[in-house]
Amino acid sequence: MSIGWRCVHSRPPPYNELSVEKFFVQNFGCRATQADGAALESLLAAKGLFAAAERSIADLVVLNTCTVTSAADDDVRQTIRRVHRENPAARILVTGCYAQRAPEELASLSGVSWVVGNSHKTQIAELVTLESTTAPYHGNIHVGDIFAQHDFLAAPVEEASGDRTRPNLKIQDGCNNRCSFCIIPFVRGRSRSAPAESVVQQVRSLAARYREIVLSGINLGRWGREPGSPLRLLGLLRLLLARTGAERLRLSSVEPMDFSDDLLELMASSPRIADHVHAPLQTGCDRILRLMHRKYRPRHYAARVEKARALMPDAAIGADVMVGFPGETDADFEENRRFIAGLPFTYLHVFTYSERPGTPAAEHPDQVPLPVRKERNRVLRELAAAKNRAFRERMVGRTLSAVTLHENGAALTGNYLKVELARSREPNAIVDLEIGGVTASGLREASL
């Protein structure tokens, strides 16, 4: 794909400000964005640029953005203003999902030199080195058809942060679903998968340095679904177990109907796969689920969660849940609350609905008032906290396998619980811990 650009605003460059030697990448949002940012760091370094220790001393600041909510957009805009105020000589490049969705909006902000959509993200290293002395100083836009994108950009997130002990490896990007509230397919493009052999090689390399590896994607359960692909996610996991030394693999979010019986049975039977099921729900109200254009009904979701609990009695089971979707009545919300209360969740990520321009839900006439949305969010967060507390209390007296973290005195269990250690241990090791009690948000190792 050739690079195309147009200048929205321009001004003469200040003398001697055009050279780019040091860069700083800041990521916003999900694991996939973090993986993209790690890959960008590698691409920029390969061009002879040097990573800056701090944003304030960088010649180039890359903001790798999220746009899943209006709050995410606000965070990016505030950061742009802050960077320009703190480091006015820096050239700011805004990329990622917000850049793909609203490039002209971002290009109009003071200090922004480039806006590069996900469609052109793989070309950022060439762009900044080729254009750093030739392009107008402000407002260069590089955004194309995201649905024509076939490149796969990712690198283990451990490259982006030296203090991680659980590297995140993105193996899938894009989404073919069309949920009525979601902008992500229009900023990430069609579902596409990292080649199986590439995944094997990366996991093998990571396994030599790390005890736990997290596999992630925008729609992870769709890995390998491209025409002609001989493997699905289940087959890839079997391949990784057979051909790598990974001690623990953890799946990030997987759509509920992609948790097949065979996949759940493999997770339950292998001590090398974390007992952790995260399946986005959005709502347990059947009517609202249909308005969301989700591809399952509450009974289907419940069957998957109950199957997971039967096979893995101590597994972490989590969900993304949305409140305040347009048209959600008090009765709809109560149906959702009862549904959630009746399932063995151990944690929830509760989101308040946020209008995304260009989505069908944003055009719905019956928008729920913001105070009502916030109150419903509070109710579900309290329900989630009670479920999480009960789950943690069940673990007292058990011995759980956990990976020790760089965070001083902490470990993370296979079933996704933070443990406060009774004594100092080296990070990045899998250990068996006897659980002595609960803390405000986690567990406490029994004293010796």
N, C-alpha and C positions, 0 to 999 in steps of 0.2 A: 504494500500500500504506500503510495507516495504521500509525502507530507504536504498538506495544503494549509495556507494561513491567510488571514486577513487582519488588518490593523483596525481596531476600534478607536483607540486614542493613541496619540504619539506626542512625544516632546523630545527635544534634543537631549542626549545622554550627558550627564555631568562628566566632566573631564576625569579620565582615569578610573571610571567606575565599571567598565564593561568586562574586565577580565574576571573569569570564574575559576578559582582554584580550590576553594573549600566549600563543601556543601553540607546541609543539614536536612534530614528527612523527618517530618512529623506526620504520624498517622492518626486518623480519626476513625472510630467505628469498629467494625467486626474483624474477626480473625483473617478473613480473606483480604481485607485492606492492609492489615499488618504484613501479610505474606507478600502482597504486591510491593509494599514499601521496602521490605528486605531485598527483593529482587532489584528494585530501583537503585538501592545503595550499591549492590554488586555491579550493575551496569555503569553507574557513574564512576565508580572506582576503576573499572576496566578502561575508562577513557582517560585515566591519569589524574582524576580529581581526588581530593582528600576529604575524608569525613571530618567535620568540625566537631569539637567536643561540646560546643554550646551554640545555640541558635544565634546568639548575639554577635558572634564573630564570623559567621558564615558569609561568603560572597553570594551563595545561592541557597535559598530556603525553599524546599519542596514541601507543600502541604497536600497530603494525600487524603482526600476528603470522603465523608459519608453524607448521604442525603436522605436517610430513611425517615427522619422526622424534621419538623421545622426547628426544633431545638438543636439538632445536629447542624443545620444550616447556620443558625445564629452563632454557634460555637466557632465555625469556620470564619465567618465574617469578623467576629471579634478578634480572632487570632491574627487575621491579616492586618487589621488596624494596629494591633499590638506589635507585631513584627516590624511593620513600617515605622512605627514610632520609636522602637528600641534600636533598630538597625536600619536606618534610612538608606544606607549605601547598598544593602542587599537587594538582589533581584529575586522576586518572589514568583515561583511557579506553582500554580494551583492545578492539581490533577485529581483523578478519582471520580466518584459518582456524582458529586455536586457539579464538578466541572463539565461532565457529560450532559447533565440535565439543564444547566442554566449558565452557559459560558459567558454570554454578554453581560449578565448581571455581575459576575465575578470580575470580568475584564474592566468594568467601569470603576472598580475600587482603586484608590491610590496605592501605588507601590507594586501592583501586579504587573509583572513583565510578560508572563505567559499563562494562558489557560489551555490545558491539554486534557482532552477527554480520555476515557478508558479506551476509545477507539484508536488512539495514537500513543498510548502509554508506553508501549514497547520501544518507541522511537525517541523517548525523552533524552537519553544520553547523547544521541546524535544531534538532536535539535538544539540543546543548550550549547554544545561545543561549536556547531556550525553557525548558529545565529547570534552568539554572544557578542560579536563585534559588528554585525551587519544589520540585524533587525531593529525596527523602532523599539524604543526603550520600554514602551508601555502598551499593553492590551493586545498582544499577539495571540490569536485564537487558533487552535489546532483541534478540531472536533469533526468527526465523520460519522458514517453509518455504523452504529455499534453492532447491528445484526450481520454486517459483513465481516466482523472480527473473528478470526480463527486462531490467532496467536494465543499461547498460554503463558502468562507471566506469573511466576511465583518463585519464592526461595524460602527456605526455613526461617522462621522468625527469630531463631536464636542468633542469626547474623545481625539482627537489628538491635539486640539488647544483650549485653554480656552477662546479665544476672539471671537469665532464665535457666531453669532445669527441665522444662517440659516444652521442647520446641514444637511449634505448630507448623504442619506441612499441608499447604493447600494442594489438593489433588483434583479439584473440580471447580469450574467457574460458570457463571451464567445460570439462567433459569428459563424453562419453557412454560411454566405455569403463568396464569394471568389472574392472580388474585385481585379483586377489585380495589383494594386499598394500597397496593404495593407498586412502587416505582422501579424496583430493582431490575426486573427484566429489561426495562427500557434504558438502563444505564450500564448494565453488565452484559447484555446480549444473550444469545442462545446458550444452552447448556453445552459445555465441552469439557473433556477429561484430559488430565495428564496421562501420557502413555504409561502402560503398566510397567514396562522395563525401567522407565525413568523413576517411577515411584519406588520400585524395588531398590534401585541403586541409591536413591536419596535416603530411604529408610535404613538401608545397610550402613551407609556412611554415618547417619545420625546415631544409630544403635551402638556404634563404637565409642560414642562420647556421652550418650544420655540413656537413662534407664526408661524413661517414658516418652512416647511420641504421640502427639495429638494429630489425627487426620481430620481435615476440615474442607469445607467448600460452601458455595452459595446454596447449593441443593445437593448435598453430599450423596444422598441415596441414589441419585441419577448417574453416578460415576459409571462409565462404560456403556451408556445407553445409546451412543451414536450408532448409526447403521453400519453393520459389518463388524462391530466389536465382538470378540469372542468371550469376553469376561464381563461380569457385573461386580458390584461391590463385594458380594459374598466371595466370589472367586478370587478377587484381589486380596482379600484378607487371608484366605487360605494360602495364597502365593507368598504373602509376606511372612506368615508363620513358618512356611516351609523353607524359604530362601533367605531369611534375614535372622539376625540374632536379637531382634527387638525384645526386650524383656516385658514391656507393657505397651500395648497400643490402645489408644482411647479414641472413640468416635465422637466428634462434635455433633451438632444438630442434624438429625435425619428425619425426613417427613414420615409421619406415622405409618402410612401404607407401604413404605419401603422397609419397615421392620418386619420382614417376612418371618415365618416360623423357622426356616432354615438359618437365617441370620441370627435370630435370637438364640437358637439352640447352639450355634457355634460360639456365641458370646458366653453362654452359660457353661459350655464344656471346656473352654480354654482359659487357663489361669493367666495367659498372656494378653487377654483382652479385658479391659476394665469393665467392671459391673456398673455400667453407667448408660442409661437410656435417656436421651433428650429428644423429645418428639414434639414439635410445635403443634399446639392445639388451636390457638386464637380464640375460640369460644366453644362452650359446651351447649349453646343454644342452637337447635337445628335450623330455625328460621334465619338467624343471623349468619350461620355458617353457609347457608345457601346464597345469601346476599353477598357474602365475601367471595363467592365462586371457589370455595374450597372443594376438594375432590373426594371427600369422605363425609360420613354422617357421624354424630356423636357415638352411636352404637359401634361403629367400626373402630373408632379411636379407642373406646373403652376395651374392646376385645384385644387390641394390641397391647395396651398397658397391663391388663390383667394377665395376658400370656407372659409378658416380661416378668411380672412379679412372681408368677408361679414357677418360672424357670430359675429366677435369681431372687431369692427371698430377701437378700440384704442389699440389692442394687439401689443406686441413686436413680430416681425417675423424675425428670424435670420437664417443664413445658414453657413455651412462650404463650402468653394469654393477653388478649387485647380487650380493653373496656372502652365504652363510649362510641362504638361504631355507629355510623349514621342509621337512625331508625331503631336503635336499641331501646326498648321500653324497660320500665322497672320489672315487668314480668319476664322479659327476655333475660335481663341481668340475673334475676333470681334463679331462673332455669340454669344459667351458666354456673352460678355459685354452687347450687346443689350438685350439679354434675361434678364439679371439681372436688367438692367436699367428699364425694363418694368414691373417689379414686385414690390409689396409694401413692400420690405424689410426695416427693421428699423436698422439693423446692419448686418455685415458680419465678419466671421473669415476667412481671406484669407491666404492660405498656398501655399508656393512654393514647387513644386514637389521635393521629395527627394528619390533617389534610395534606395530601401531596398533589400539587397541580398536575393535571394530565391523567389522573386516575378516575375511573367511574365513581368511586365512593366520594370523591371531592365534589362531584356535581349533584350528589343526593340532596334533596330539599330538606330532609328532616335531620339536620345536624344536632347532636346532643350538646346541650350547654356545657361549657368547660367546667364549671363547679360540680356538675353532676358527674362528669367523667372523672374528676379528681377524687370525689367521694367513693365512687365504685372502685377506683384503683386502691384506695386505702383499705376498703373491705377485703379485697382479695389479697393484698399484702399481709394483712393480719391473719387471714386464713392460711396463707403459705408459711408464715412464721410459726404458727402453731403446729402445722404438719412437720416442718423441719425440726422443731424442738422435740416432738414425739419420736421422730426417726433417730435423732442423736441420742436420746435417752435409751433407746433400744440397744445401742451399741456399747453401752457401759458394761464392762466386764468381759467384752469380746476381745479377741486378738485380731487386728486388722493389718493388712499389707498396705504400706504407704511409701511414697517417694519423698525423701527429704529435700527441702527447698533451700534456695540461697537465702531466702528470708530467714533471719536468725531465729532458731528455735522452733521451726514449723515444718510440718510435713502434710502431704495430701494423700488421703486414702484412695484405694481403687474405686470406692463408692462415693467419691467426691466430697469428703469431709475434711476440713482443716483441723489438724491436731497440734496442740501446744506440747512441745516435747519436754520431758522431765530432765533431760540432760543434753549437752551439746553433742551433735553428730555432724559428720561431714555431709555436705549437700550432695545431691545427685546420687543417692543410693536407695535401693528398695529394702525396707526393713519391716519386721513384724512388730507391731506396737500393741501392748495391752492397754486398753482404754479404762481410765480411772474415773472419769467424770465428764460433765459438759461445761462449756464456757458460755459466754454471752452469744457467740455465733458459731462455735465449733465444739471440739472435744479436747480433753486433757489426758495426756499419757499418765498411766499409773506411776506413782513414785516408786523408786527402787527400795 
